[in-house]
Amino acid sequence: MNQRESVVETQDEVLFEVVNGFGVITLNRPRALNAITHGMVRLMWQQLNAWANDSAVRAVLVEGAGEKAFCAGGDVRALYESRVNHANDHQAFFIDEYRLDYLIHRYPKPYIALLNGIVMGGGMGVAQGAALRIVTDRSRLAMPETGIGLFPDVGASWFLGHLAPTVARYLGLSGVTITAADALYCGLADVWIEGDAQGRLKAMLRQFDWDGGSVTQQTSKLAGQYASESADSADSAELLERLRAAILPLGRTWTDAAPLAQARATLDRHFSAIDVQGIVASLTEDSATPWAVETLALLRQRSPLSLCVTDRQLQKGRRLDLADAFRMELVLGHHAFASGDFVEGVRALLIDKDKQPRWRYPTLADVPAGQVEAFFVSPWPDDGHPLKALGEH
């Protein structure tokens, strides 16, 4: 394949168009559940920066092609091949992916994510920074990284860190998949549009009147969070309020039927233990509760080292700002690939598919505390961190 063919192929994997003032990004690898490649990351970075300075684009919508997935994560096979072939492609991918995710969190124009179908890992990275996160009847959200010897990344230290601590630990450690109701309940979605969500949303966006009168500007926390610090910030904040006023009535912003709400008391009791071993011990004692039994089974499938690292990550993440959270995750990723369980986790799940990973440490009790702490030691000097510039402008 020549270079021109390669570029065209990558461009086909993510599509861009402008419709009635909305820059629309479509992740376009439906057969791969729209998993994100490095090429897609670079193209999204370029296009989002171009749209940020394009007066014809007032807001951005990101969606996935097909009905099965918004985005099932990063291209794990490519990352695996980079590691086993002693290349550094995986490191370059994470640097660029985290820069993209940070840009989305701080984007100067309203950024809307339509989370139809599977949303996992890297998909959460390009979704959770959105000013409006829309889930549907098909939405299935998860951060399942501990199952392949990794940790919840793409900013999860920050966005899980803003949830209730016990809920964050449950989601981050177990990697459980949740539906729209639980996403609303947890705080990982803003509105649930039932039925033909994609059709209803697209119809509204095509008809949206950008000049249809002003609304009283509300300096809500959400608007302020995503508004630019430039002179255009007031306009961006007002546009976001107008978009919220148009989109939120299409669905529901709360639900009394979230499964996690029903299990919350049990969840809080078990996931308030002092450490992962304490959580497992607590769940083990609660053998009469189906939720506890199911959760314990999930944890026992995960890498013990990854569980311990993730629990420490979530503790630290609650005290970090967004840029520092991404910097910490890049450090964790370096160690996870160099001395963690990633290669074995991917081998067992995707390569040999025996689903019998031989983790570096067979049990939680075998994981040395010093090994966990070593994951947080940066291999770069402070002034040499690849993400040093995040947050500087």
Helices and strands as residue ranges (DSSP letters): H 3-13, E 14-19, E 22-27, G 30-32, H 38-52, E 59-64, E 69-71, H 76-84, H 89-105, E 111-115, E 118-120, H 122-125, E 132-136, E 140-142, G 145-148, H 156-159, H 165-174, H 180-186, E 191-193, H 197-207, H 221-226, H 233-247, G 248-250, H 259-270, H 276-285, H 290-300, H 304-317, H 322-339, H 342-346, I 347-351, G 364-366, H 369-374, G 382-384
